[in-house]
Amino acid sequence: MIRSYLWISLFTVCSFNIYTSKSWSLNEILITGPKVGLAATNYTRNPDLFTRHPVEAKILESVRKGTLKAQEECQHQFKWERWNCPADTAPFDQDFATREAAFVQSINAAGIMHVVTQQCSSGQETFCTCDNSRNGQPGGYNWKWGGCSDNIKFGDELTYKFLKGLTSGKNENAAMQLQNYGAGRQAVARNTKMVCKCHGLSGDCSIRTCWQQVATFREIGQFLKQRYKKAKFVNYFDGQLRQGNDARTRELAIFSKKQLAFLQKSPNYCREDHVLNIKGTKGRQCIRSKNKNAMTTSERKSCRTLCKSCGYKVKKVTVDVSNTCNCKFRWCCKVKCDKCFTRENNYYCVR
């Protein structure tokens, strides 16, 4: 059964005493593994910094910022959907394995990686720097690598090790989480852009210096929303996630690591469900406007998605909105404004 809570900030999960023997240590997660020595040597100013408590605190702060960024983006992407990414959902609940959980898991991984990667490039962190590994090398016709490339590799490795340390057990839920965490990290790595600076006589751009930057998090959120729509319903066979519901189909069950995966069908988000902590769409606001071209597809369909498809009617409520207007400067030295009222139509789902 799906648990009643759907979202808890990853920072809350991590906000225990990391120095006690009863809890895992971030230090252990980062130090464990065959490649971590290489990562510490190549991407930090001091290879011993991973063992120091202040760095653990800084990384946990990056995790907190990343999950807050992920939650804000999730709520933006699903603002006009029946499930609107409420703040009390817990993607790390081991029993929560729907399509929505897949998105939340992926956007959290992407948020952490995005924050860590950008902080490395800021020059203000002691645990990592820019990725200068290709600087000076030719990149193509009339351009070479230079500047301060975002340290995507470091952000990816740190996010992977951190989230893997929070994933307990070797079962279908843990496999789903790791799949979706990986898809979120790939979304950041795949959505990058080249930024170049021109050099040459009179700025003729005969030679360019270029570096790599991650996309905005809004672009990454939109990318993962498309992945959410194409997410794969999977089952767990022989220790792996596989498509299909028959063990005989496991030979055909390979699917890409960039895809989102879920194990449970989503509940009906139209109706309130106290057991699953679903508030339903009754009372939700939708949008109607004569200027359809100024609206997104989700906004245009919001009244149908939230109200009509759920068996509710759309009720128009007209309200008076006050604003300051006709402001004038008076000598000396005051600004006097009138209070103006405009009528605004709002639309809600009602029985």
C-alpha positions, 0 to 999 in steps of 0.5 A: 500500500502506498504510504500516506506521506509523499514528500519529505525534503531530502535534507530532513532525511539527512538532518541527523547527527552524522558523527554518531556511531548509529548513523551513516557518515557522509564521509563514508559514502564519499570515501567508499569506492574504487574511483573516489580517490581519483575524484578527490585528487582531480576535482578538489583543491585538497584531496583530504577535504572529504574527511573534514566535518566542515566539508560535510556540512557544506555538502549537506547544505548543497543537498538542502538547496538542491532539494528545495530547488527540486520541490519548487520546480516540481510544483511549477511543472505540476501546478495545473495537474491533478497531482500538484506535487504537494509539500507533504509528499515523501519520495524517499518512502520505500513503499511509494513507487508510482509514476509521480514518485519516479518524477520526484526522485529524478528531480531531487537527484537533478536538483542536488547535482545542479546545485553542486555543479554550479557551486563548484564553478562559483569559485567559492567552495573549497571541496571542488573547482571548475572542470579545467581538464580540457583547457587549452585543447582544440575543441573544433574549427576555430575554437579551443577549450578554456574558461570555467566549465561546470564540473559535471563529473564531480556533481554527478559522482557526489550526487550518485554516492550521496543518494546511493547511501540513502537507498536501503536494501536490494529490492524493487523499491531500491532498484526503482529509486536508483533508476530514477536518481540516475535518470535525474542525473543524466538529465543534468548531464545531457542538458548542457550548452557551450558558452564562447568568448571571441578573440581576434583582431577587432573582435572578428571572432577568428578564434573562440574560447569555449566552456561548458555550462549546465542548462537552467533548472527550468529547462531540466524540469521541462525535460524531466516532465517529458520523461515523466509522461513516457515513464515505464511501468516495470516489474522486478525480476532476477534482481533487476527492473524489467518491463512486462508482467510475465517472467517469461518476457525478461529477455525483452526487458532491457530499457534505457537508464535515462528513462523513468520507471515506476512499480505501482499504478497511480491512485485517483487524484480527483477524490480526497483520500485520507489514507493516501493523504490525497486532497483531491481537486475539489476547490482547486483553481483553474484558468479560463482566458480569452487570450488562449495564445498567452497560455500554456497547454496545461493552463488551457486544459486546466479546467477540464483536467481538474474539474470536468474530468473529475466530475466537478463543475467550474464555478466563476467567482468575481472578486475586486482586486485593489491596486495603487494607481495615479501616483503623483510626486508632491514637493517635497518629498512625497508620493501620493497614490489613489487606490483603484479597484479592478474586477477579476474572474477566478474559476474553481472546481465545485460539486 
